[in-house]
Amino acid sequence: MEKESCAKAAEKYRDDDAPDTAEQEKVKAVLLVGKCVLRETGNATTLDRLGRTVNDAGWECVMRDPDSLADCSSLPALVKQHNIVVALGIHAYRSAPVLLACQELGVPYVVMFGGTDVNECVREAAKKDVMSLVVAGARSLVAFQTATRDTVLQIWPSLNRDKIWVLPQAVQVNPDPDFDVLSYLESVEAAHVATTTSRGEQETRKTSVSDRDAEMESGPVERKEKTVTEGNRINKNSSLRENGMSRESKGVSAQNICSETLINDISQNQQHKKLPGTLEPLPDVFNPLVLLVAGLRPVKDVLYLAEAWSEWQKARRGRGRFLIIGPTLDPQYTVHVHAQVHRLSGVRVCPTLAPSECQALMSSATVLVNSSRSESMSSAILEAMALGTPVLAKDIPGNASLITHGQTGLLYASPDAFLQGLNSLLQDSQLQKGLVTAARDHVARFHSLQQEKKLLLCILQQAML
């Protein structure tokens, strides 16, 4: 933020003529600041929900991505045009420039902490300095859970504890009833085959050129047997609906992670999730269906379980899929993820979906997993709990504050522990049912929309005083 230009804009705003009576009677507006361009992110989901609360209360909601107000020059006009009386920013670091500019304009603001700001950004001195400024100037601070509030107080010990509100996130689910889950899964498989075939052809061409160059230099070289990639083994003329398993399941790795007896036990005891609106379970090739919903960036660590899953899935003769779905938030990391997934069995990186479509897929999944290095309160976990999909989450403070191990979900501390938890879910239908029931009850009790609305409006009204 260019502080000088913001200060000049603020001074000009103050020197403007006083608004007339019509201006004074304009509906008050709340400025919501947060990453909202990509609709599939947790922040965008939260902002949409908060925006509806603001509108329902009779105020106007003005939502802006902080990048759209980067130089703050348009902020004074925006504040005057919409009669903005208070601002709320999600993520103390990302929203800081806009919130500090609001302060110069005399508009009070509230800071709502995300996960990466108090868990990641504070580790960098320059970012922490910016956050310290925005925290000091806030009328109120909001944390989604007591663990985050305690972390904030550790970072800024001089803060008045009463300045921090704990506002548990609400969750709303509205899965698209017309979303064809099976067709989507089959399209993911087809795309994987095409990509794998393309990669294989490129590697073959590179090898051919290398062999030719070597032959020209030192005579004929012995041809090496090419390894057939996983995707090329799928018979394109066979329907996944009919066969229930692709040919990639053949040629199982010699490493036997789970015995044949265990495989059979799992198949007999597993409660296959039904497709929405039907009585049909997913084909065996997609059972279990493990879903990881997260934007592709390092803090989400989406490959943490990939190796362990790959070996486990090969030992089950190729049954099951591990889907990673979410928008690209870090292009370099995304390239790395795709490169690694190419060599793994049964792992797929999927195109991002609209929230309602993703929830339809989630409701058909065997389990939702979370492998983040840090979290505040995962929207995907809350959605899975509300939809009745069991959750297997990494044992980190944010997840542990939301899930009680063995009651509302399962926590794991290592890839091996993840596999143990997955096996338990697949073999024990009563465990599944118990977790799902308790999770839904927990969400209804502690993450209701009405509770969030009531507390949010109280926070905003207090900030206006």
Solvent accessible surface area in square Angstrom, and as a share of the most:
residue,aa,sasa,rsa
1,M,86,0.38
2,E,114,0.51
3,K,135,0.57
4,E,120,0.54
5,S,43,0.28
6,C,5,0.03
7,A,48,0.37
8,K,130,0.55
9,A,21,0.17
10,A,1,0.01
11,E,91,0.41
12,K,142,0.60
13,Y,57,0.22
14,R,129,0.47
15,D,104,0.54
16,D,54,0.28
17,D,130,0.67
18,A,90,0.70
19,P,68,0.43
20,D,89,0.46
21,T,89,0.52
22,A,70,0.54
23,E,61,0.27
24,Q,127,0.57
25,E,131,0.59
26,K,66,0.28
27,V,87,0.50
28,K,101,0.43
29,A,0,0.00
30,V,0,0.00
31,L,0,0.00
32,L,1,0.01
33,V,0,0.00
34,G,1,0.01
35,K,62,0.26
36,C,14,0.08
37,V,112,0.65
38,L,74,0.37
39,R,94,0.34
40,E,56,0.25
41,T,22,0.13
42,G,38,0.36
43,N,35,0.18
44,A,0,0.00
45,T,38,0.22
46,T,6,0.03
47,L,0,0.00
48,D,43,0.22
49,R,9,0.03
50,L,1,0.00
51,G,3,0.03
52,R,119,0.43
53,T,1,0.01
54,V,0,0.00
55,N,82,0.42
56,D,102,0.53
57,A,44,0.34
58,G,52,0.50
59,W,40,0.14
60,E,63,0.28
61,C,27,0.16
62,V,6,0.03
63,M,47,0.21
64,R,77,0.28
65,D,8,0.04
66,P,11,0.07
67,D,101,0.52
68,S,71,0.46
69,L,8,0.04
70,A,63,0.49
71,D,73,0.38
72,C,2,0.01
73,S,72,0.46
74,S,57,0.37
75,L,1,0.00
76,P,17,0.11
77,A,67,0.52
78,L,16,0.08
79,V,3,0.02
80,K,85,0.36
81,Q,118,0.52
82,H,34,0.15
83,N,40,0.21
84,I,8,0.04
85,V,37,0.21
86,V,0,0.00
87,A,0,0.00
88,L,1,0.00
89,G,0,0.00
90,I,3,0.01
91,H,4,0.02
92,A,0,0.00
93,Y,69,0.26
94,R,75,0.27
95,S,0,0.00
96,A,0,0.00
97,P,39,0.24
98,V,1,0.00
99,L,0,0.00
100,L,24,0.12
101,A,4,0.03
102,C,0,0.00
103,Q,86,0.38
104,E,35,0.16
105,L,13,0.06
106,G,60,0.58
107,V,9,0.05
108,P,21,0.13
109,Y,1,0.00
110,V,0,0.00
111,V,0,0.00
112,M,1,0.00
113,F,0,0.00
114,G,6,0.06
115,G,15,0.14
116,T,17,0.10
117,D,0,0.00
118,V,6,0.04
119,N,37,0.19
120,E,47,0.21
121,C,13,0.08
122,V,26,0.15
123,R,181,0.66
124,E,90,0.41
125,A,79,0.61
126,A,75,0.58
127,K,54,0.23
128,K,71,0.30
129,D,90,0.47
130,V,51,0.29
131,M,0,0.00
132,S,37,0.24
133,L,112,0.56
134,V,0,0.00
135,V,3,0.02
136,A,76,0.59
137,G,24,0.23
138,A,6,0.05
139,R,120,0.44
140,S,2,0.01
141,L,0,0.00
142,V,0,0.00
143,A,0,0.00
144,F,13,0.05
145,Q,14,0.06
146,T,73,0.42
147,A,34,0.26
148,T,10,0.06
149,R,48,0.17
150,D,55,0.29
151,T,41,0.24
152,V,0,0.00
153,L,27,0.13
154,Q,144,0.64
155,I,32,0.16
156,W,27,0.10
157,P,110,0.69
158,S,113,0.73
159,L,30,0.15
160,N,97,0.50
161,R,126,0.46
162,D,124,0.64
163,K,41,0.17
164,I,13,0.06
165,W,53,0.19
166,V,37,0.21
167,L,2,0.01
168,P,49,0.31
169,Q,4,0.02
170,A,2,0.01
171,V,22,0.13
172,Q,77,0.34
173,V,51,0.30
174,N,116,0.60
175,P,46,0.29
176,D,37,0.19
177,P,112,0.71
178,D,128,0.66
179,F,31,0.13
180,D,75,0.39
181,V,3,0.02
182,L,9,0.04
183,S,46,0.30
184,Y,25,0.10
185,L,1,0.01
186,E,39,0.18
187,S,60,0.39
188,V,11,0.06
189,E,5,0.02
190,A,62,0.48
191,A,58,0.45
192,H,22,0.10
193,V,10,0.06
194,A,63,0.49
195,T,71,0.41
196,T,2,0.01
197,T,35,0.20
198,S,48,0.31
199,R,76,0.28
200,G,15,0.14
201,E,90,0.40
202,Q,84,0.37
203,E,88,0.40
204,T,66,0.38
205,R,141,0.51
206,K,144,0.61
207,T,47,0.28
208,S,60,0.39
209,V,70,0.40
210,S,65,0.42
211,D,40,0.21
212,R,138,0.50
213,D,60,0.31
214,A,34,0.27
215,E,86,0.39
216,M,153,0.68
217,E,148,0.66
218,S,93,0.60
219,G,25,0.24
220,P,120,0.76
221,V,61,0.35
222,E,155,0.70
223,R,197,0.72
224,K,162,0.68
225,E,169,0.76
226,K,93,0.39
227,T,124,0.72
228,V,79,0.45
229,T,29,0.17
230,E,35,0.16
231,G,0,0.00
232,N,64,0.33
233,R,110,0.40
234,I,24,0.12
235,N,39,0.20
236,K,154,0.65
237,N,149,0.76
238,S,41,0.27
239,S,40,0.26
240,L,23,0.12
241,R,130,0.47
242,E,144,0.65
243,N,85,0.43
244,G,13,0.13
245,M,49,0.22
246,S,9,0.06
247,R,124,0.45
248,E,19,0.09
249,S,10,0.07
250,K,134,0.57
251,G,77,0.74
252,V,61,0.35
253,S,37,0.24
254,A,108,0.84
255,Q,110,0.49
256,N,103,0.53
257,I,61,0.31
258,C,4,0.02
259,S,54,0.35
260,E,94,0.42
261,T,93,0.54
262,L,41,0.21
263,I,3,0.01
264,N,65,0.33
265,D,53,0.28
266,I,0,0.00
267,S,46,0.29
268,Q,144,0.64
269,N,65,0.33
270,Q,13,0.06
271,Q,82,0.36
272,H,47,0.21
273,K,44,0.18
274,K,105,0.45
275,L,17,0.09
276,P,49,0.31
277,G,90,0.86
278,T,61,0.36
279,L,161,0.80
280,E,104,0.47
281,P,62,0.39
282,L,3,0.02
283,P,22,0.14
284,D,61,0.31
285,V,0,0.00
286,F,2,0.01
287,N,3,0.02
288,P,0,0.00
289,L,0,0.00
290,V,0,0.00
291,L,0,0.00
292,L,4,0.02
293,V,36,0.21
294,A,13,0.10
295,G,10,0.10
296,L,4,0.02
297,R,52,0.19
298,P,52,0.33
299,V,16,0.09
300,K,31,0.13
301,D,24,0.13
302,V,0,0.00
303,L,32,0.16
304,Y,62,0.24
305,L,1,0.00
306,A,1,0.01
307,E,81,0.37
308,A,18,0.14
309,W,0,0.00
310,S,4,0.03
311,E,43,0.19
312,W,0,0.00
313,Q,0,0.00
314,K,59,0.25
315,A,6,0.05
316,R,3,0.01
317,R,83,0.30
318,G,3,0.03
319,R,23,0.08
320,G,0,0.00
321,R,0,0.00
322,F,0,0.00
323,L,2,0.01
324,I,0,0.00
325,I,2,0.01
326,G,10,0.10
327,P,9,0.06
328,T,69,0.40
329,L,68,0.34
330,D,43,0.22
331,P,97,0.61
332,Q,156,0.69
333,Y,27,0.10
334,T,14,0.08
335,V,106,0.61
336,H,87,0.39
337,V,0,0.00
338,H,79,0.35
339,A,45,0.35
340,Q,49,0.22
341,V,8,0.05
342,H,39,0.17
343,R,144,0.52
344,L,7,0.03
345,S,15,0.09
346,G,0,0.00
347,V,0,0.00
348,R,3,0.01
349,V,29,0.17
350,C,6,0.03
351,P,94,0.59
352,T,56,0.33
353,L,20,0.10
354,A,45,0.35
355,P,57,0.36
356,S,38,0.24
357,E,49,0.22
358,C,13,0.08
359,Q,12,0.05
360,A,1,0.01
361,L,0,0.00
362,M,0,0.00
363,S,27,0.17
364,S,0,0.00
365,A,0,0.00
366,T,4,0.03
367,V,0,0.00
368,L,1,0.01
369,V,2,0.01
370,N,13,0.07
371,S,1,0.01
372,S,3,0.02
373,R,134,0.49
374,S,16,0.10
375,E,21,0.09
376,S,7,0.05
377,M,16,0.07
378,S,11,0.07
379,S,18,0.12
380,A,15,0.12
381,I,0,0.00
382,L,1,0.01
383,E,20,0.09
384,A,0,0.00
385,M,1,0.00
386,A,25,0.19
387,L,23,0.11
388,G,9,0.09
389,T,3,0.02
390,P,5,0.03
391,V,2,0.01
392,L,1,0.00
393,A,0,0.00
394,K,31,0.13
395,D,76,0.39
396,I,18,0.09
397,P,102,0.64
398,G,5,0.05
399,N,1,0.01
400,A,43,0.34
401,S,57,0.36
402,L,6,0.03
403,I,2,0.01
404,T,68,0.40
405,H,109,0.49
406,G,39,0.37
407,Q,112,0.50
408,T,13,0.07
409,G,0,0.00
410,L,12,0.06
411,L,26,0.13
412,Y,4,0.02
413,A,80,0.62
414,S,42,0.27
415,P,38,0.24
416,D,97,0.50
417,A,32,0.25
418,F,0,0.00
419,L,17,0.08
420,Q,121,0.54
421,G,11,0.11
422,L,0,0.00
423,N,24,0.13
424,S,46,0.30
425,L,1,0.01
426,L,0,0.00
427,Q,64,0.28
428,D,62,0.32
429,S,24,0.16
430,Q,124,0.55
431,L,46,0.23
432,Q,13,0.06
433,K,110,0.47
434,G,41,0.40
435,L,3,0.02
436,V,27,0.15
437,T,81,0.47
438,A,33,0.26
439,A,5,0.04
440,R,115,0.42
441,D,88,0.46
442,H,45,0.20
443,V,11,0.07
444,A,72,0.56
445,R,170,0.62
446,F,89,0.37
447,H,9,0.04
448,S,31,0.20
449,L,41,0.20
450,Q,126,0.56
451,Q,100,0.44
452,E,4,0.02
453,K,43,0.18
454,K,161,0.68
455,L,48,0.24
456,L,1,0.01
457,L,41,0.21
458,C,59,0.35
459,I,0,0.00
460,L,1,0.00
461,Q,95,0.42
462,Q,91,0.41
463,A,1,0.01
464,M,52,0.23
465,L,169,0.84
